């Protein structure tokens, strides 16, 4: 009886987990579309006002192939990961200590976390 109860508990947890993950991903997509997509694409090589963010994780800042309009990040030693993206999204100018064309901030931590998770999955 105890084994059956444990099995049912794990099964229920497994069935409930995917919607939570999907919801987090949906939050990232929604926030990205609302706050980022007017300047950034997620398709490799497709640049807008800002560079494509496809493959941004692990990439050195200011080095998106085919994008040359960097202001403030060109020659940077920053490599994009959770911490660097969080600092950048929270306040780009403060993060790099100089002028950049990135003109907005994601002040809400949950929005930054959702966007970072989304970008990490690209």
BAGULO-125267 format. One record per residue (C-alpha): residue number from 1; residue in one letter; x, y, z. Coordinates in nm, 4 decimals. Layout:
// BAGULO-125267
<seq NUM type A xx X yy Y zz Z>
...
//
This chain:
// BAGULO-125267
<seq 1 type X xx 0.0000 yy 0.0000 zz 0.0000>
<seq 2 type X xx 0.2812 yy 0.2395 zz 0.0865>
<seq 3 type X xx 0.4644 yy 0.1578 zz -0.2390>
<seq 4 type X xx 0.1480 yy 0.2307 zz -0.4359>
<seq 5 type X xx 0.1015 yy 0.5657 zz -0.2589>
<seq 6 type X xx 0.4627 yy 0.6638 zz -0.3299>
<seq 7 type X xx 0.4269 yy 0.5579 zz -0.6938>
<seq 8 type X xx 0.1092 yy 0.7646 zz -0.7303>
<seq 9 type X xx 0.2722 yy 1.0664 zz -0.5667>
<seq 10 type X xx 0.5709 yy 1.0550 zz -0.8047>
<seq 11 type X xx 0.3439 yy 1.0002 zz -1.1033>
<seq 12 type X xx 0.1285 yy 1.2981 zz -1.0080>
<seq 13 type X xx 0.4370 yy 1.5155 zz -0.9602>
<seq 14 type X xx 0.5728 yy 1.4128 zz -1.2992>
<seq 15 type X xx 0.2437 yy 1.4928 zz -1.4682>
<seq 16 type X xx 0.2252 yy 1.8340 zz -1.3059>
<seq 17 type X xx 0.5850 yy 1.9383 zz -1.3792>
<seq 18 type X xx 0.5625 yy 2.0007 zz -1.7580>
<seq 19 type X xx 0.3008 yy 2.2780 zz -1.7320>
<seq 20 type X xx 0.5175 yy 2.4609 zz -1.4788>
<seq 21 type X xx 0.8147 yy 2.4415 zz -1.7144>
<seq 22 type X xx 0.6019 yy 2.5415 zz -2.0099>
<seq 23 type X xx 0.4669 yy 2.8361 zz -1.8107>
<seq 24 type X xx 0.8186 yy 2.9605 zz -1.7325>
<seq 25 type X xx 0.9126 yy 2.9290 zz -2.0993>
<seq 26 type X xx 0.5937 yy 3.1058 zz -2.2012>
<seq 27 type X xx 0.6738 yy 3.3907 zz -1.9613>
<seq 28 type X xx 1.0156 yy 3.4304 zz -2.1231>
<seq 29 type X xx 0.8707 yy 3.4285 zz -2.4739>
<seq 30 type X xx 0.5992 yy 3.6733 zz -2.3751>
<seq 31 type X xx 0.8408 yy 3.9121 zz -2.2048>
<seq 32 type X xx 1.0915 yy 3.8848 zz -2.4900>
<seq 33 type X xx 0.8248 yy 3.9621 zz -2.7498>
<seq 34 type X xx 0.6950 yy 4.2551 zz -2.5464>
<seq 35 type X xx 1.0243 yy 4.4079 zz -2.4362>
<seq 36 type X xx 1.3040 yy 4.2863 zz -2.6655>
<seq 37 type X xx 1.1792 yy 4.1756 zz -3.0076>
<seq 38 type X xx 1.1424 yy 4.5235 zz -3.1537>
<seq 39 type X xx 1.5236 yy 4.5489 zz -3.1526>
<seq 40 type X xx 1.6433 yy 4.1859 zz -3.1409>
<seq 41 type X xx 1.5698 yy 3.8748 zz -3.3461>
<seq 42 type X xx 1.6180 yy 3.5181 zz -3.2263>
<seq 43 type X xx 1.7062 yy 3.3770 zz -3.5678>
<seq 44 type X xx 2.0782 yy 3.3317 zz -3.6336>
<seq 45 type X xx 2.2182 yy 3.6031 zz -3.8580>
<seq 46 type X xx 1.8992 yy 3.8093 zz -3.8557>
<seq 47 type X xx 1.9820 yy 4.1447 zz -3.7029>
<seq 48 type X xx 1.7576 yy 4.4381 zz -3.6289>
<seq 49 type X xx 1.8579 yy 4.7556 zz -3.4477>
<seq 50 type X xx 2.0369 yy 4.5201 zz -3.2100>
<seq 51 type X xx 2.2151 yy 4.1938 zz -3.2837>
<seq 52 type X xx 2.0512 yy 3.8542 zz -3.3173>
<seq 53 type X xx 2.0360 yy 3.6820 zz -2.9815>
<seq 54 type X xx 2.0499 yy 3.3311 zz -3.1259>
<seq 55 type X xx 2.3347 yy 3.1502 zz -2.9508>
<seq 56 type X xx 2.3978 yy 3.4392 zz -2.7144>
<seq 57 type X xx 2.4860 yy 3.2100 zz -2.4212>
<seq 58 type X xx 2.8597 yy 3.1580 zz -2.4041>
<seq 59 type X xx 2.9229 yy 3.4159 zz -2.6748>
<seq 60 type X xx 3.1647 yy 3.6991 zz -2.6129>
<seq 61 type X xx 2.9807 yy 4.0317 zz -2.5997>
<seq 62 type X xx 3.0091 yy 4.2417 zz -2.9121>
<seq 63 type X xx 3.0840 yy 3.9511 zz -3.1450>
<seq 64 type X xx 2.7558 yy 3.8481 zz -3.3102>
<seq 65 type X xx 2.8551 yy 3.7475 zz -3.6635>
<seq 66 type X xx 2.7389 yy 3.9975 zz -3.9241>
<seq 67 type X xx 2.6545 yy 4.2726 zz -3.6727>
<seq 68 type X xx 2.8893 yy 4.5692 zz -3.6476>
<seq 69 type X xx 2.6914 yy 4.8477 zz -3.4835>
<seq 70 type X xx 2.8090 yy 4.7837 zz -3.1279>
<seq 71 type X xx 2.8460 yy 5.0845 zz -2.9069>
<seq 72 type X xx 3.0058 yy 5.0111 zz -2.5738>
<seq 73 type X xx 3.0490 yy 4.6345 zz -2.6121>
<seq 74 type X xx 3.2997 yy 4.6207 zz -2.8961>
<seq 75 type X xx 3.6252 yy 4.4874 zz -2.7510>
<seq 76 type X xx 3.4581 yy 4.3830 zz -2.4271>
<seq 77 type X xx 3.5782 yy 4.0838 zz -2.2223>
<seq 78 type X xx 3.2206 yy 3.9974 zz -2.1167>
<seq 79 type X xx 3.0943 yy 3.6489 zz -2.1982>
<seq 80 type X xx 2.7163 yy 3.6156 zz -2.1831>
<seq 81 type X xx 2.5904 yy 3.3877 zz -1.9055>
<seq 82 type X xx 2.3133 yy 3.4126 zz -1.6446>
<seq 83 type X xx 2.4982 yy 3.6662 zz -1.4288>
<seq 84 type X xx 2.6225 yy 3.8915 zz -1.7066>
<seq 85 type X xx 2.2842 yy 3.8937 zz -1.8820>
<seq 86 type X xx 2.1096 yy 3.9706 zz -1.5539>
<seq 87 type X xx 2.3386 yy 4.2682 zz -1.4921>
<seq 88 type X xx 2.3021 yy 4.3868 zz -1.8507>
<seq 89 type X xx 1.9238 yy 4.3586 zz -1.8584>
<seq 90 type X xx 1.8879 yy 4.5275 zz -1.5192>
<seq 91 type X xx 2.0855 yy 4.8358 zz -1.6276>
<seq 92 type X xx 2.3037 yy 4.8194 zz -1.9404>
<seq 93 type X xx 2.4834 yy 5.1513 zz -1.8903>
<seq 94 type X xx 2.5623 yy 5.0782 zz -1.5274>
<seq 95 type X xx 2.6718 yy 4.7232 zz -1.6138>
<seq 96 type X xx 2.9359 yy 4.8271 zz -1.8667>
<seq 97 type X xx 3.0104 yy 5.1670 zz -1.7160>
<seq 98 type X xx 2.9738 yy 5.3580 zz -2.0410>
<seq 99 type X xx 2.7264 yy 5.4579 zz -2.3085>
<seq 100 type X xx 2.5406 yy 5.1937 zz -2.5040>
<seq 101 type X xx 2.2531 yy 5.2021 zz -2.7504>
<seq 102 type X xx 2.0549 yy 4.9633 zz -2.5304>
<seq 103 type X xx 1.8029 yy 5.2130 zz -2.4001>
<seq 104 type X xx 1.5836 yy 5.0290 zz -2.1526>
<seq 105 type X xx 1.6060 yy 4.8250 zz -1.8362>
<seq 106 type X xx 1.4189 yy 4.5176 zz -1.7192>
<seq 107 type X xx 1.3711 yy 4.6254 zz -1.3601>
<seq 108 type X xx 1.1683 yy 4.3237 zz -1.2497>
<seq 109 type X xx 1.3834 yy 4.0284 zz -1.1486>
<seq 110 type X xx 1.1205 yy 3.7748 zz -1.2568>
<seq 111 type X xx 1.1114 yy 3.9263 zz -1.6079>
<seq 112 type X xx 1.4900 yy 3.9122 zz -1.6330>
<seq 113 type X xx 1.4943 yy 3.5506 zz -1.5139>
<seq 114 type X xx 1.2268 yy 3.4536 zz -1.7670>
<seq 115 type X xx 1.4054 yy 3.6233 zz -2.0579>
<seq 116 type X xx 1.7412 yy 3.4747 zz -1.9579>
<seq 117 type X xx 1.5897 yy 3.1256 zz -1.9405>
<seq 118 type X xx 1.4333 yy 3.1796 zz -2.2822>
<seq 119 type X xx 1.7595 yy 3.3040 zz -2.4346>
<seq 120 type X xx 1.9507 yy 3.0147 zz -2.2825>
<seq 121 type X xx 1.7204 yy 2.7752 zz -2.4664>
<seq 122 type X xx 1.7773 yy 2.9329 zz -2.8091>
//
